Amino acid sequence: MKKKIIAIARVSTRAQFAKGTSVDSQISQIEEYCKMIDAEIVDTIRLQTSGSKMVMQAGMLAKAIELAEKLDAELAVSRLDRVSRNAICLLQLKEASEKRDIHIASLGRSMQSISTIEMQMMAIVADNERRMTQERVKRACRGRVGIIGNGLDAKEVQAKSLAKRRAMTKEWAESVGLRKEVVHAVKMLRTPNLRNVASFLTGRGQLSRTGKPWTSGALAAQLKVLGWEWEKLKAS
């Protein structure tokens, strides 16, 4: 019987996600790898996340592993940097791969086949590339200080930034099934307040968007960004 693989494709921007070209190229690379190891793709997870911190957020990984367990499959990405360039995150993924292996198509290897020492070296290199990228962006932006007021409206810029954050948070919330988890917590708890729901989510292994345990403040902030009314959620 062929090994079952769940392909994970990740892009950095909404435009890339909508266009699909980056996603398609990643899937093609994973397909070639699957042919090499005589495996078949049984499902595909498409993610749109941003920044160079934690590319595949902990909650997203948990959901991917949950699906893999359900389908008795393993996970695959096209390249290591499609997972993350953050050293801590990569080492966490190495640990997670002991439960469900994660294949790196470009390397022709899986994380289980990579030793911890080798993974540490790869994580250091990836993290250094991330820092260099951040520094290049900082240098490129230094000459742009003061542009707001000369040609851009500050309120318009702020509104666009908020809309972008809200869209990204919504996509993340959908990818980890946050609304369903919150509603489930409300139904299970005798006293369904924000503090108890946050504790319930953390107890079930659900983490916030930053990969940290939930707090009532963090949960309230996310609900506000998402535009979800707490009283309506409790009544769901």
C-alpha positions as CSV (number, residue, x, y, z in Angstrom):
1,M,0.0,0.0,0.0
2,K,1.3,3.4,-0.9
3,K,2.3,5.9,1.8
4,K,-0.4,8.7,2.2
5,I,0.8,12.3,2.0
6,I,-0.9,15.5,2.9
7,A,0.7,18.4,0.9
8,I,1.1,21.7,2.6
9,A,1.6,24.8,0.5
10,R,2.3,28.2,2.0
11,V,2.4,31.8,0.6
12,S,3.2,35.1,2.2
13,T,0.6,37.4,0.7
14,R,-3.0,37.4,-0.2
15,A,-2.1,38.2,-3.8
16,Q,0.1,35.1,-4.0
17,F,-2.7,33.0,-2.4
18,A,-5.3,34.3,-4.9
19,K,-3.0,33.9,-7.9
20,G,-2.1,30.4,-6.9
21,T,1.1,30.2,-9.0
22,S,3.4,29.8,-5.9
23,V,1.0,27.2,-4.5
24,D,0.9,25.3,-7.7
25,S,4.7,25.2,-8.0
26,Q,5.0,23.9,-4.4
27,I,2.4,21.2,-5.0
28,S,4.2,20.1,-8.2
29,Q,7.4,19.7,-6.3
30,I,5.7,17.6,-3.7
31,E,4.0,15.5,-6.4
32,E,7.5,14.8,-7.9
33,Y,8.8,13.8,-4.5
34,C,5.8,11.5,-3.9
35,K,6.5,9.7,-7.2
36,M,10.1,9.2,-6.0
37,I,9.0,7.5,-2.8
38,D,6.0,5.8,-4.3
39,A,3.5,7.8,-2.2
40,E,0.2,9.5,-3.1
41,I,-1.3,12.9,-2.1
42,V,-4.6,12.4,-0.3
43,D,-5.3,16.0,0.7
44,T,-3.8,19.5,0.3
45,I,-3.6,22.2,2.9
46,R,-3.2,25.8,1.5
47,L,-2.0,28.4,4.0
48,Q,-1.6,32.2,3.7
49,T,0.6,33.5,6.5
50,S,2.9,36.5,6.7
51,G,6.2,37.5,8.1
52,S,9.4,35.7,8.7
53,K,8.7,34.7,12.3
54,M,6.7,31.5,12.6
55,V,5.6,30.6,9.1
56,M,3.5,27.7,10.1
57,Q,1.9,28.7,13.3
58,A,1.6,26.1,16.1
59,G,-2.2,25.9,15.8
60,M,-2.0,25.3,12.1
61,L,0.5,22.5,12.6
62,A,-1.7,20.9,15.2
63,K,-4.7,20.9,12.8
64,A,-2.5,19.5,10.0
65,I,-1.3,16.7,12.3
66,E,-4.9,16.0,13.4
67,L,-5.9,15.6,9.8
68,A,-2.9,13.4,9.1
69,E,-3.8,11.1,12.0
70,K,-7.4,11.0,10.8
71,L,-6.3,9.9,7.3
72,D,-3.3,7.8,8.6
73,A,-1.0,10.0,6.5
74,E,2.2,12.0,6.8
75,L,2.8,15.7,5.9
76,A,5.0,17.2,3.1
77,V,6.2,20.6,2.2
78,S,8.2,21.7,-0.9
79,R,11.1,23.4,1.0
80,L,12.2,23.9,4.6
81,D,11.7,27.7,4.3
82,R,8.0,27.0,3.4
83,V,7.6,25.7,6.9
84,S,9.7,28.4,8.8
85,R,12.9,30.3,9.0
86,N,12.6,30.6,12.7
87,A,15.1,28.3,14.6
88,I,12.8,27.6,17.5
89,C,9.9,26.8,15.3
90,L,12.0,24.4,13.2
91,L,13.2,22.5,16.2
92,Q,9.6,22.3,17.5
93,L,8.6,20.9,14.1
94,K,11.4,18.3,14.4
95,E,10.0,17.2,17.7
96,A,6.4,17.1,16.2
97,S,7.6,15.0,13.3
98,E,8.2,12.1,15.8
99,K,4.4,11.9,15.9
100,R,3.7,12.3,12.2
101,D,6.6,12.6,9.8
102,I,7.1,15.8,7.8
103,H,8.7,15.4,4.4
104,I,10.8,18.1,2.8
105,A,10.5,17.5,-1.0
106,S,13.5,19.7,-2.1
107,L,15.8,17.7,0.3
108,G,14.3,14.4,-0.7
109,R,14.2,13.5,3.0
110,S,11.8,13.5,5.9
111,M,12.4,15.2,9.3
112,Q,12.6,11.8,11.0
113,S,15.6,11.0,8.9
114,I,17.4,14.2,9.9
115,S,19.4,14.0,13.1
116,T,18.8,16.5,15.9
117,I,22.3,17.9,15.5
118,E,21.8,18.3,11.7
119,M,18.4,19.9,12.3
120,Q,20.0,22.4,14.7
121,M,22.6,23.4,12.1
122,M,19.9,23.8,9.4
123,A,17.8,25.9,11.9
124,I,20.7,28.2,12.6
125,V,21.3,28.8,8.9
126,A,17.6,29.4,8.3
127,D,17.3,31.8,11.2
128,N,20.4,33.7,10.0
129,E,18.7,34.1,6.6
130,R,15.6,35.4,8.3
131,R,17.6,38.0,10.2
132,M,19.5,39.1,7.1
133,T,16.2,39.5,5.3
134,Q,14.8,41.6,8.1
135,E,17.9,43.8,8.1
136,R,17.6,44.3,4.3
137,V,14.0,45.4,4.7
138,K,15.0,47.9,7.5
139,R,17.7,49.4,5.4
140,A,15.4,49.8,2.4
141,C,12.8,51.5,4.5
142,R,15.1,54.0,6.2
143,G,14.8,56.5,3.4
144,R,11.0,56.4,3.6
145,V,10.6,58.1,7.0
146,G,8.2,61.0,6.8
147,I,6.3,60.0,3.8
148,I,3.0,60.0,5.7
149,G,1.7,63.6,5.5
150,N,3.6,64.3,2.2
151,G,1.6,62.1,0.0
152,L,-0.4,59.6,2.1
153,D,-3.2,60.1,4.6
154,A,-2.3,58.8,8.0
155,K,-5.9,57.7,8.8
156,E,-6.1,55.9,5.4
157,V,-2.8,54.1,6.1
158,Q,-4.0,53.1,9.5
159,A,-7.4,51.8,8.1
160,K,-5.6,49.7,5.5
161,S,-3.2,48.3,8.1
162,L,-6.2,47.3,10.3
163,A,-8.0,45.8,7.4
164,K,-4.9,43.7,6.5
165,R,-4.5,42.5,10.0
166,R,-8.2,41.6,10.3
167,A,-8.0,39.6,7.0
168,M,-4.9,37.7,8.1
169,T,-6.4,37.0,11.5
170,K,-9.6,35.8,9.9
171,E,-7.7,33.4,7.6
172,W,-5.7,32.1,10.6
173,A,-8.9,31.6,12.6
174,E,-10.5,29.7,9.8
175,S,-7.4,27.5,9.4
176,V,-7.4,26.4,13.1
177,G,-11.3,26.3,13.5
178,L,-11.2,28.9,16.2
179,R,-14.9,29.8,16.1
180,K,-15.9,26.1,16.4
181,E,-13.4,25.6,19.3
182,V,-14.8,28.7,21.2
183,V,-18.4,27.6,20.8
184,H,-17.5,24.1,21.9
185,A,-15.8,25.5,25.0
186,V,-18.8,27.7,25.8
187,K,-21.1,24.6,25.6
188,M,-18.8,22.5,27.8
189,L,-18.2,25.0,30.6
190,R,-20.5,25.6,33.5
191,T,-19.3,29.2,33.7
192,P,-18.4,30.2,30.1
193,N,-16.5,33.5,30.7
194,L,-13.4,34.6,28.7
195,R,-11.0,33.4,31.3
196,N,-12.5,29.9,31.5
197,V,-12.8,29.6,27.8
198,A,-9.1,30.7,27.4
199,S,-8.1,28.0,29.9
200,F,-10.2,25.4,28.1
201,L,-8.6,26.2,24.7
202,T,-5.1,25.9,26.2
203,G,-6.0,22.7,27.9
204,R,-7.1,21.2,24.5
205,G,-3.7,22.1,23.0
206,Q,-5.1,25.2,21.2
207,L,-2.6,28.1,21.1
208,S,-3.0,31.8,20.2
209,R,-1.9,33.2,16.9
210,T,1.5,34.0,18.4
211,G,1.9,30.3,19.5
212,K,1.4,31.1,23.2
213,P,-1.2,29.8,25.7
214,W,-4.5,31.7,25.6
215,T,-5.3,34.3,28.2
216,S,-8.6,36.1,28.6
217,G,-7.0,39.3,27.3
218,A,-5.6,37.6,24.2
219,L,-8.9,36.0,23.5
220,A,-10.8,39.2,23.9
221,A,-8.4,41.0,21.5
222,Q,-8.7,38.3,18.9
223,L,-12.5,38.4,19.1
224,K,-12.4,42.2,18.7
225,V,-10.2,42.0,15.6
226,L,-12.4,39.3,14.1
227,G,-15.5,41.2,14.8
228,W,-17.1,38.4,16.8
229,E,-19.4,39.5,19.5
230,W,-18.9,37.5,22.7
231,E,-22.6,37.5,23.7
232,K,-23.5,36.1,20.3
233,L,-20.9,33.4,20.5
234,K,-22.3,32.3,23.9
235,A,-25.7,32.1,22.4
236,S,-24.5,30.0,19.4
